[in-house]
């Protein structure tokens, strides 16, 4: 019977290996920019899309043209000179 070198022996899947100091992943709540604008009074998602793609929305002081941009707590969204701060529960 031949012995195979360690490098050729099958390794257990990563999930089977113990994780001594593994911290469970915590997800920070987020909201898409177009959804957030609807909570700020923009009547429809279509109008939110037009405002964003038309260059009329800033996030944290920078122009944002992606309607699916993920916003997090304390992000600042500016629309028509009004700044809205993201608060999620």
Secondary structure by P-SEA (a helix, b strand, c coil): ccccccccccccccccccccccccccccccccaaaaaaaaccccaaaaaaaaaaccccccccccccccccccccbbbbcccbbbbbbcc
